[in-house]
Structures are given as C-alpha cells and as structure tokens.
Amino acid sequence: MSNKLIIFDTTLRDGEQSPGASMTKDEKIRIAKVLEKMRVDVIEAGFAIASVGDFEAVQAVANTIKDATICSLARALDKDIDRAGEALKGANSSRIHTFIATSDIHMKMKLQMTPDQVLDQAVRAVKRAKQYTNDIEFSPEDAGRSDEDFLCRIIEATINAGATTINIPDTVGYNMPHQFGATMKSLIERVPNADKAIFSAHCHNDLGLAVANSLSAVLNGARQVECTINGLGERAGNSALEEVVMAVRTRQDVFDCDSNIDATQILSASRLVSSVTGFIVQPNKAIVGANAFAHEAGIHQDGVLKHRETYEIMRAEDIGWNTNKLVMGKHSGRNAFKARLGELGVEFDSEASLNDAFRRFKELADKKHQIFDEDLQALVSEAQIETHESICLVALKVSSETGEQNSAAITLRIDGKEKSAIAHTSGAVDATFSAINTLVGVKVNLQLYSVSNVTQGTDALGEVNVRLEHNGRIVNGQAADTDIIIASAKAYIHGLNKILIAVDKPHPQI
C-alpha cells in the first residue's frame, strides 16, 4: 500500500455550493494558484456542464495550473462527460470525476432506475471518459447508505471499464467513523480488482464527523481524501483540508502515510478563501482559527513558556502563522507591491489593473500606517469585485447623533448613470441600506450582517459580510474599508450586484 496520501481539493466545486459562496472565474484562478503553491495533488475546478460560467472557470484553471491535476465533475451522462472533456483540453494533467447514485432511496426515488440500469450507466460513463483522459474517478453517490454487495459489483465493473480512482462518499454525513472505516476496509478486501485503483473518501459534516470519517477511511486503506479549505461546503460543509493534513502529519505514530502538502501555505489559503467567499473563519476553528494557538489560562501560558510541547502539539509557524508580518508601507514602490502580491498568488492581466491596485494600496497606506498580507488580499478582492459590478458606490455621507434619527445620503453609479437618495432611520447602517434600496429597486431580505477586523489595531480594515436573499436565491456580499459604514455599503452593493446577474445552476451532490 502506498505511503502517499493524495489530497483532492474540491473548494472550487463542492465548496462553492455553500449558499452565497459562488466564485468568479478570476477568483477561482486566484485560489487555484494558492492550492498549486500548497502542492495540492488534484484540484476539482468545477462542474463544467452546470453553466457557461462554470465551463469557462474549469477551462481557465486547466489552462493556468501546471503542477496539479485539474478535475471536472460530471454526472454519468454523455453530455456531462463531453463537456468536462472539452473544458479540460488545455490541462497538463486532467481528470474526469463521474458519479451516479447507488443507495436504494436515491435509485428508487431520484433516478427511478434499477440497480442493473445504474451499473450499466456507470460503466458507459467511465468508458466514454476514457476518450478524454486516462485519469478517471468514479463515485457511487450516497455510498454511505448503499448496499455493500451492490457497491462491490459497481466498483468492480467501473474499475474494469477504466476507473483509476474509486471515491466512497458519505454524501449526507450519516456515517460514524468506525462504520465508515469498516466499509472502506471491506470494499478494498472484497472487490477483486481493488488493487488496480486508489480508494478515496469524500465526507460531509452534517454530524460534525467529516474529518473523523475521512481519517478513519485512511486508517483502513483509503489513499485519497477529498476536502475543502476551511471545511467549506453546502449544508454543514466538507472535510477540512487543513485538519486532515495536520492530523495525519502530527500523528505519524498512527498513520503510515503522509501528504505532499506544504503546510506553511495553509493559513494564507484559508484567509484567501474566507475573503473571496465572505465565509468568516470562527476564532476557535482548528488549525486556522485566530485562537488556534492562543493560550489564555495562566497554567497553559506558564507551561508553553517553559516548554512549547506542554500544550502545543504543532508549531504555529509550520502552518504559516509567522506570515502575519509587516510587509508594505506608504513608501513602498510599485515593483515591491507587485512582487509581494505575486508571492501571495496574485498576478495582474494588464498594466491598467496593476496601476489600479497600486493606487488603492497608496490610498490605504495614507489611512493605515501598517499594511499586512491580509490587507493586501482584501485590497485585491475589493478591486476585482468593483471591476465586475454594474452598481458602484460614488459617495456616502452619514449623520449620526445621540437621541436623533440617523441619515444617509448616498450616490451610486448604476449602469453608468449617477443617482442619489437620502434615507432617515434609527441606525447609520440601516439608513445606508435603505437609501441603496431606494435607488436599486430590488427587494431583498438581509439574513446576515457581520463585521470583523482584517488585522489588529484601531486603524485596521473592517471587513463586512452580508447575506442577502431574493426569490429563494442566497448570495454573500463582502467588502473592506477603514470606515465600517463605507465597508457596509460596499458589501451590500456587492451582494446586490450578484443578485442582479445570478443565474441558478444545478448543484450535484456526491
């Protein structure tokens, strides 16, 4: 059995299925470059047939990334396979990941197919995928609730058809770790040609067990784990890449394998994904949370000062925590700015975009004395957001006085034309949002409003995240500014722009 654990990152596909977490093509490329730098083995870039935008994103990632295998998801349908193959043409290394449901409830209620029909369709899909690549992954959807005898049949048949990776998904997060591990072990032992494929685990976190189930699968023979940065994913999320990687690496006394991941890139990847999607990392999140290496209790502090290993099982710097350092200032030049962003995985497609970003940096440097990597990432995200928006903030004036109604006077540029409005309500943020609603004319429900600081200090960039609902469609909006009210307005506008251009697309689950 191989001692290499393959890391399959699906942040750009399954992670994007979190309500409101949709990413643009440029955002996907930014994240993919960081994943490549982290030495992720396989990057699932999207679901090519879902929409024109998804196809173009998969194609762009495939054409850009050179050191990782680029994968597209495809249902076990000819049109899906062909669309995935077309999107992956430019990849140095490509994989098609095809799937079909195998649990009784899915076959009967969703597919309305017999087990034999499902098996035939799976084999057909794998054979068709071989026209485009020799790297083919097959997933029996809802394997965690499927009959094991049928799983053995369909796995054997798809391996014979050409599948090189067999992924066992706990699609609804139903399994317990001992159960999921036992299933993995049994399948590997029972399937006659199991030695001709790598077995993989794809676990969801509905019961908070995604990482535990994934690790149990590894202990029982799986040599690929499918995961996402920060555990991002629909419902309760997916198995968190950072937790899987560091659990295996930290407990080499338990695991007889390890990944090739450069763990020092984990923190920057976490922050980038959080910035792009607007999904804030909770402070007590394992590995990448702000408190992950903080010690409040006096007895803990005393122990750590005397000997780090008394209360720390990992070194913070091994995960990238030492990268939160001062990197730029108001006297920094354009070349230094470009070089530092290059190290963070940000490249500019034109001199105009570089000049615009540098102008924003200088404006920020006049307001904020110390500028960190996180500030630079937030700045670039802000620039990319505004580039693609049809509604832009031109001016905002807010009046706030104790015991009086607050007012907000705002000017927006909507499709090239400037419009202004004033609103009076009980709060400055509420007045700002009301004025924006008056001008845009789209009725939305504000489901979430949160504010956090990007870095430390009273002059820190304030990052605002909003979640908006419109006709059942949920989007996230985010923005950062040294002024919280301005950041709030920009975040709200960002969400509204998404609503105006949003097109629903199918979201397959595996």
C-alpha positions in Angstrom: 0.0 0.0 0.0 1.3 3.4 -0.9 2.6 5.7 1.8 1.5 8.8 -0.1 -1.9 10.4 0.8 -3.3 12.2 -2.2 -5.1 15.5 -1.4 -8.1 16.2 -3.6 -9.3 19.7 -3.1 -12.9 20.5 -4.1 -13.1 24.0 -2.7 -13.8 25.4 -6.2 -16.6 22.9 -6.8 -18.2 21.4 -3.7 -17.1 24.4 -1.5 -18.7 26.8 -4.0 -22.1 25.1 -3.4 -22.4 26.8 0.0 -25.3 29.2 -0.3 -23.8 32.5 -1.4 -20.3 31.2 -1.9 -20.3 31.4 -5.7 -16.9 32.5 -7.2 -16.0 34.3 -10.4 -13.5 32.8 -12.9 -10.8 35.2 -11.7 -11.4 34.3 -8.0 -11.2 30.6 -8.9 -7.9 31.1 -10.6 -6.5 33.0 -7.6 -7.5 30.2 -5.2 -6.2 27.5 -7.6 -2.8 29.2 -7.7 -2.6 29.1 -4.0 -3.6 25.5 -4.0 -0.9 24.7 -6.5 1.6 26.5 -4.4 0.5 24.4 -1.4 1.2 21.3 -3.6 -2.4 20.0 -3.7 -2.4 16.9 -5.9 -5.9 17.3 -7.5 -8.0 20.4 -7.9 -11.6 19.9 -8.7 -12.2 23.2 -10.6 -16.0 22.9 -11.1 -18.9 21.2 -12.8 -18.4 22.1 -16.4 -21.9 21.5 -17.7 -23.6 23.5 -14.9 -23.3 26.8 -16.8 -21.2 28.7 -19.3 -19.5 30.4 -16.4 -18.6 27.1 -14.8 -17.3 25.7 -18.1 -15.1 28.8 -18.6 -13.8 28.6 -15.0 -12.8 25.0 -15.4 -11.2 25.8 -18.7 -9.3 28.8 -17.3 -8.0 26.8 -14.3 -7.0 23.9 -16.6 -5.1 26.3 -18.9 -3.4 28.1 -15.9 -2.3 25.5 -13.4 0.7 23.4 -14.4 1.7 21.4 -11.3 -1.6 19.8 -10.2 -4.2 17.6 -11.8 -7.3 19.6 -12.8 -10.6 17.8 -12.5 -14.1 18.4 -13.6 -17.2 16.8 -12.1 -19.7 15.1 -14.5 -22.8 13.1 -14.0 -22.8 9.7 -15.6 -24.3 11.2 -18.8 -22.7 11.5 -22.2 -23.3 15.3 -22.4 -21.7 15.8 -19.0 -18.6 13.7 -19.9 -18.2 15.5 -23.2 -18.5 19.0 -21.7 -15.9 18.1 -19.0 -13.5 16.7 -21.5 -13.8 19.9 -23.6 -13.1 22.1 -20.6 -10.0 20.1 -19.6 -8.3 20.1 -23.0 -5.7 22.6 -22.0 -4.6 20.9 -18.8 -1.1 19.4 -18.3 -2.8 16.7 -16.3 -6.6 16.2 -16.3 -9.2 14.0 -14.5 -12.9 13.4 -15.1 -14.8 12.7 -12.0 -18.1 11.0 -12.8 -20.8 9.8 -10.4 -24.2 8.2 -10.1 -26.3 7.4 -7.0 -26.2 3.8 -5.6 -28.3 3.9 -2.4 -31.8 2.3 -2.6 -33.5 5.5 -1.7 -31.7 7.5 -4.4 -32.1 4.9 -7.1 -35.8 4.4 -6.4 -36.9 8.0 -5.5 -34.5 10.2 -7.5 -33.2 8.2 -10.5 -36.1 5.8 -10.8 -33.7 3.2 -12.1 -33.0 -0.4 -11.3 -29.6 -1.3 -9.8 -28.6 -3.0 -13.2 -29.5 0.1 -15.1 -27.4 2.2 -12.7 -24.4 -0.2 -13.1 -24.7 -0.1 -16.9 -24.8 3.7 -17.0 -21.8 4.0 -14.7 -19.7 1.7 -16.9 -20.8 3.6 -20.0 -19.8 6.9 -18.4 -16.3 5.6 -17.4 -15.7 4.2 -20.9 -16.8 7.5 -22.5 -14.5 9.5 -20.2 -11.5 7.4 -21.5 -11.8 9.2 -24.8 -10.5 12.3 -23.0 -8.2 11.2 -20.2 -6.8 8.0 -18.6 -7.3 9.5 -15.2 -10.9 8.7 -14.3 -12.6 8.9 -10.9 -15.9 7.2 -10.2 -18.1 7.9 -7.2 -21.2 5.9 -6.1 -23.2 8.8 -4.7 -24.6 8.1 -1.2 -22.3 5.2 -0.8 -22.6 5.6 3.0 -26.2 4.4 2.8 -25.8 1.9 -0.1 -26.0 -1.9 -0.1 -22.4 -3.2 0.2 -22.9 -6.1 -2.2 -24.1 -3.7 -4.9 -21.2 -1.3 -4.1 -18.8 -4.2 -4.7 -20.5 -5.0 -8.1 -20.4 -1.5 -9.4 -16.9 -0.7 -8.2 -15.5 -3.9 -9.8 -17.3 -3.0 -13.1 -16.1 0.6 -13.2 -12.5 -0.4 -12.5 -12.7 -2.9 -15.3 -14.1 -0.1 -17.5 -11.1 2.1 -16.7 -11.7 4.0 -13.5 -8.4 4.6 -11.7 -9.8 6.2 -8.5 -12.8 5.0 -6.6 -14.3 7.6 -4.3 -16.6 6.5 -1.4 -18.8 9.4 -0.5 -20.7 9.9 2.8 -23.0 12.2 0.9 -25.3 13.2 3.7 -22.9 13.0 6.6 -24.7 9.9 8.0 -21.8 7.5 8.9 -20.0 7.1 12.2 -16.2 6.8 12.0 -15.9 3.2 12.9 -18.7 2.3 10.4 -17.2 4.3 7.6 -13.7 2.9 8.2 -15.1 -0.6 8.2 -16.9 0.0 4.9 -13.7 1.2 3.3 -11.7 -1.7 4.5 -14.4 -4.2 3.5 -14.7 -2.8 0.0 -11.0 -2.9 -0.6 -10.8 -6.5 0.6 -13.9 -7.7 -1.3 -13.6 -6.1 -4.7 -11.4 -8.5 -6.7 -9.6 -5.7 -8.8 -9.3 -3.2 -5.9 -5.5 -3.2 -6.3 -6.0 -1.5 -9.7 -7.5 1.7 -8.3 -6.9 4.2 -5.5 -9.7 4.4 -3.0 -10.8 7.8 -1.8 -13.1 9.3 0.9 -15.4 12.2 0.4 -17.2 13.1 3.7 -19.8 15.7 4.6 -20.0 17.3 8.0 -23.8 17.1 8.9 -23.0 15.4 12.2 -19.6 17.1 12.7 -17.8 13.9 11.7 -16.4 14.6 8.2 -12.7 14.8 9.3 -13.1 11.9 11.7 -14.7 9.7 9.0 -12.0 10.7 6.5 -9.2 9.8 8.9 -10.9 6.5 9.7 -11.0 5.8 5.9 -7.3 6.5 5.7 -6.6 4.1 8.6 -8.5 1.5 6.7 -6.8 1.8 3.3 -8.0 5.0 1.6 -5.1 6.9 -0.1 -7.0 9.9 -1.2 -9.1 12.4 0.8 -11.5 14.9 -0.8 -11.7 18.0 1.2 -12.0 21.8 1.1 -10.2 24.8 2.6 -11.9 25.8 5.9 -14.3 22.8 5.5 -16.3 25.0 3.1 -19.3 23.2 1.5 -23.0 23.1 1.3 -25.1 22.4 4.5 -22.6 21.8 7.3 -19.6 21.7 5.0 -17.0 19.1 3.9 -13.9 17.6 5.5 -11.5 20.4 6.2 -8.2 20.1 4.3 -6.1 21.8 7.0 -7.4 19.4 9.7 -6.9 16.2 7.6 -3.4 17.2 6.6 -2.2 18.2 10.0 -3.9 15.3 11.8 -2.0 12.8 9.6 1.3 14.7 9.8 1.1 15.3 13.5 0.2 11.7 14.3 2.7 9.8 12.3 2.7 7.3 15.1 -0.8 6.3 14.0 -0.8 6.9 10.2 1.6 5.1 7.9 1.2 7.7 5.1 1.6 11.4 4.6 0.7 14.1 2.0 3.0 16.3 0.0 1.2 19.4 1.2 3.4 22.5 2.0 1.7 23.2 5.3 3.2 26.7 5.6 0.7 27.8 2.9 -2.3 26.7 4.8 -3.1 29.9 6.6 -2.8 32.1 3.5 -5.1 29.7 1.6 -7.6 29.8 4.5 -7.6 33.6 4.5 -7.9 33.9 0.8 -10.9 31.5 0.6 -12.6 33.4 3.5 -12.0 36.7 1.8 -13.3 35.6 -1.6 -16.4 33.8 -0.3 -17.2 36.0 2.7 -17.4 33.0 5.0 -15.6 34.0 8.2 -13.4 31.5 10.0 -14.6 31.1 13.5 -11.9 32.1 16.1 -11.8 28.6 17.7 -11.6 26.8 14.3 -8.9 24.1 14.4 -5.5 24.9 12.8 -6.6 28.2 11.1 -8.8 29.9 13.7 -7.4 33.1 15.4 -7.3 31.3 18.7 -5.9 28.0 17.5 -2.5 28.8 19.1 -3.6 31.3 21.8 -3.3 30.4 25.4 -5.4 32.3 27.9 -5.2 30.2 31.0 -2.3 31.1 33.2 -1.2 27.5 33.8 -1.1 27.0 30.0 0.9 30.1 29.4 3.4 29.1 32.0 3.8 25.6 30.6 4.2 26.9 27.0 6.9 29.4 28.1 8.8 26.7 29.8 8.4 24.1 27.1 6.2 24.6 24.0 5.2 20.9 23.7 3.4 21.0 27.1 0.3 22.5 25.5 1.1 22.7 21.7 1.2 19.7 19.5 2.1 21.7 16.4 4.2 24.7 15.7 2.3 27.7 14.6 4.9 28.7 12.1 4.6 25.3 10.3 1.1 26.3 9.3 2.0 29.8 8.2 1.2 31.9 11.3 4.5 33.7 11.1 3.5 35.2 7.8 1.3 37.9 9.6 4.1 40.4 9.4 4.5 44.0 8.2 5.3 43.8 4.5 4.5 47.1 3.0 4.2 50.8 3.9 3.4 54.2 2.3 6.9 54.4 0.9 6.9 51.0 -0.8 7.3 51.1 -4.5 5.2 49.7 -7.4 7.7 46.8 -8.1 7.8 45.8 -4.4 4.0 45.9 -4.3 3.7 43.7 -7.5 6.3 41.2 -6.2 4.7 40.8 -2.8 1.3 40.1 -4.4 3.0 37.6 -6.7 4.2 35.7 -3.6 0.5 35.7 -2.4 -0.6 34.2 -5.7 -2.0 37.4 -7.3 -1.0 38.2 -10.9 -2.2 41.1 -13.0 -3.5 40.6 -16.5 -2.7 44.2 -17.6 -0.8 47.3 -16.6 -4.1 49.0 -16.0 -5.2 46.5 -13.4 -1.8 46.7 -11.7 -1.9 50.5 -11.6 -5.5 50.5 -10.2 -4.5 48.1 -7.4 -1.3 50.1 -6.6 -3.4 53.3 -6.5 -5.7 51.6 -3.9 -2.7 50.5 -2.0 -1.4 54.0 -1.7 -4.8 55.3 -0.6 -4.9 52.6 2.1 -1.3 53.4 3.1 -2.4 57.0 3.8 -5.1 55.8 6.1 -3.3 52.9 7.7 0.2 53.0 8.9 1.0 49.3 8.9 -0.1 47.1 6.0 -0.1 43.3 6.3 -0.6 40.4 3.8 -4.2 40.2 4.8 -4.7 43.8 3.9 -3.2 43.3 0.5 -5.5 40.3 -0.1 -8.6 42.2 1.0 -7.5 45.1 -1.3 -7.2 42.9 -4.4 -10.5 41.2 -3.7 -12.1 44.7 -3.4 -10.6 45.7 -6.7 -11.8 42.6 -8.5 -15.3 43.0 -7.1 -15.7 46.6 -8.3 -14.3 45.7 -11.8 -17.3 43.4 -12.4 -20.1 45.5 -10.8 -22.8 47.4 -12.6 -23.7 49.2 -9.4 -20.8 51.2 -7.8 -20.6 53.5 -4.8 -19.7 57.1 -5.7 -20.3 59.0 -2.5 -21.7 58.4 1.0 -22.4 60.9 3.8 -23.8 59.6 7.1 -25.1 61.7 10.0 -25.3 60.2 13.5 -26.4 61.9 16.7 -27.5 60.6 20.1 -31.2 60.6 20.5 -31.9 61.6 16.9 -32.7 59.6 13.7 -29.6 58.8 11.6 -29.5 59.8 8.0 -27.5 58.6 5.0 -27.1 60.5 1.7 -25.7 58.2 -1.0 -24.8 58.5 -4.7 -24.5 55.4 -6.8 -23.4 54.8 -10.4 -25.9 52.4 -11.9 -25.2 51.2 -15.4 -23.1 54.3 -16.0 -25.6 56.8 -14.6 -25.3 58.6 -11.2 -28.3 58.5 -8.9 -28.7 59.9 -5.4 -31.0 59.3 -2.4 -31.4 60.1 1.3 -32.9 57.9 4.0 -33.6 58.5 7.7 -33.8 55.6 10.1 -32.7 54.6 13.6 -29.2 53.4 12.7 -26.4 54.5 10.3 -26.1 51.2 8.6 -29.8 50.7 8.3 -30.2 54.2 6.8 -27.4 53.4 4.3 -29.1 50.2 3.2 -32.5 51.9 2.9 -31.0 54.6 0.7 -29.4 52.0 -1.5 -32.7 50.0 -1.8 -34.5 53.2 -2.9 -32.1 53.6 -5.8 -31.7 50.0 -6.9 -35.4 49.0 -6.6 -34.7 45.3 -5.7 -36.4 43.9 -2.6 -34.1 41.7 -0.7 -34.1 40.1 2.8 -30.9 40.7 4.9 -30.2 37.4 6.5 -26.8 38.1 8.0 -24.7 41.2 8.8 -21.3 40.7 10.4 -18.2 42.9 10.9 -14.7 41.7 11.7 -11.2 43.3 11.6 -8.8 42.1 8.9 -5.8 42.7 11.1 -5.2 44.2 14.5 -5.4 47.9 15.6 -8.0 50.6 15.6 -6.9 51.6 12.1 -7.4 48.1 10.8 -9.5 47.4 7.7 -13.0 46.5 8.8 -14.4 43.6 6.8 -18.2 43.4 6.4 -20.1 40.4 5.2 -23.8 40.4 4.4 -26.1 37.5 3.2 -29.0 38.5 1.1 -32.0 36.5 -0.1 -34.0 37.3 -3.2 -36.7 35.0 -4.6 -35.0 32.0 -2.9 -31.6 32.8 -4.2 -29.0 33.4 -1.4 -25.8 35.4 -2.1 -23.0 36.8 0.1 -21.6 40.2 -0.3 -18.3 41.4 1.3 -16.1 44.4 1.3 -13.4 46.0 3.5 -12.6 49.6 4.3 -11.1 51.5 7.3 -14.6 53.1 7.6 -17.1 50.4 8.7 -20.1 52.3 7.3 -18.5 52.6 3.8 -17.5 48.9 4.0 -21.1 48.1 4.9 -22.4 50.0 1.9 -19.9 48.3 -0.5 -20.7 44.8 0.9 -24.4 45.4 0.4 -23.8 46.7 -3.1 -21.6 43.7 -3.9 -24.5 41.4 -2.8 -27.0 43.3 -4.9 -24.8 43.0 -8.0 -24.6 39.2 -7.5 -28.4 39.1 -7.3 -28.8 41.1 -10.5 -26.6 38.8 -12.5 -27.2 35.5 -10.7 -28.4 32.5 -12.7 -29.4 29.4 -10.9 -27.4 26.3 -11.8 -27.7 22.6 -10.8 -25.7 21.6 -7.8 -24.9 17.9 -7.8 -24.0 16.2 -4.5 -21.7 13.3 -4.1 
